[in-house]
């Protein structure tokens, strides 16, 4: 994954926009101390949308994403995991069937 950051002066869109053909995995805000917090951090802390607790100042936004070039690597990895799980389940089903029909 890659991380894109932007100050709110540079970019006002929340969540930060990545390329249209990329897959955004997570996004949030950056505090004045540089800490990356979830997008709804201030709302969770105060209970009021758009209001941050005292001492917390939001200075930017961040997004984690997979660029277009990662598509086939991610697709093949997920496919291999699903096929491996299916093979284990088929093997287990045959073991149970053999045990019951003895």
C-alpha positions in Angstrom: 0.0 0.0 0.0 1.0 3.6 -0.5 0.1 6.6 1.6 -1.0 10.0 0.2 -0.9 13.0 2.5 -2.1 16.5 2.0 -2.5 19.6 4.1 -6.0 21.0 4.1 -4.6 24.2 2.5 -3.5 22.1 -0.5 -6.5 19.9 -0.6 -9.9 20.3 0.9 -11.5 17.1 -0.3 -12.1 14.6 2.5 -11.3 11.8 2.0 -8.2 12.8 -0.1 -8.7 11.8 -3.6 -6.4 9.2 -5.2 -6.4 8.2 -8.8 -9.8 7.0 -10.1 -8.3 3.6 -11.0 -6.7 3.1 -7.5 -8.3 1.3 -4.6 -8.5 3.4 -1.4 -8.1 1.2 1.7 -8.3 3.7 4.6 -8.2 7.4 5.2 -8.2 9.9 8.0 -6.8 13.1 9.4 -3.4 14.3 10.5 -3.0 16.2 13.8 -0.6 19.1 14.4 1.8 16.5 16.1 1.9 14.4 12.9 -0.3 11.6 14.3 -2.6 9.9 11.8 -6.1 9.5 13.3 -9.3 8.0 11.8 -11.6 10.3 9.9 -14.1 10.4 12.7 -11.6 10.9 15.5 -12.9 14.3 16.6 -16.5 13.1 16.5 -15.7 10.1 18.6 -13.9 12.2 21.2 -16.5 15.0 21.5 -19.7 13.5 20.2 -20.2 16.6 18.0 -19.4 16.4 14.3 -16.7 18.7 13.2 -15.7 19.7 16.7 -12.3 18.5 18.0 -11.3 18.2 21.7 -9.2 21.0 23.2 -5.6 20.7 22.3 -6.2 18.7 19.1 -5.7 20.6 15.8 -6.2 18.9 12.5 -3.7 20.0 9.9 -4.1 17.6 7.0 -5.6 14.4 5.6 -4.1 11.0 4.6 -5.2 8.0 2.6 -3.8 4.5 2.1 -4.4 3.0 -1.3 -3.3 0.4 -3.8 -2.3 2.0 -7.1 -3.4 0.5 -10.4 -0.1 -1.3 -10.8 -0.9 -3.5 -7.8 -4.2 -4.8 -9.2 -2.9 -8.1 -10.6 -0.7 -8.9 -7.7 -3.5 -8.4 -5.2 -6.0 -10.3 -7.5 -3.6 -13.3 -7.9 -2.8 -13.4 -4.2 -6.5 -13.4 -3.2 -7.3 -16.0 -5.8 -4.5 -18.3 -4.6 -5.7 -18.0 -1.0 -9.3 -18.9 -1.9 -8.1 -21.9 -4.0 -5.9 -23.1 -1.2 -8.8 -22.9 1.3 -11.1 -24.7 -1.1 -8.5 -27.5 -1.5 -8.2 -27.9 2.3 -12.0 -28.1 2.6 -12.3 -30.7 -0.1 -9.5 -32.7 1.5 -11.3 -32.5 4.9 -14.6 -33.5 3.3 -13.1 -36.6 1.8 -11.4 -37.5 5.1 -14.8 -37.3 6.9 -16.6 -39.2 4.2 -14.0 -42.0 4.2 -14.2 -42.2 8.0 -18.0 -42.4 8.1 -18.3 -44.9 5.3 -15.3 -46.9 6.5 
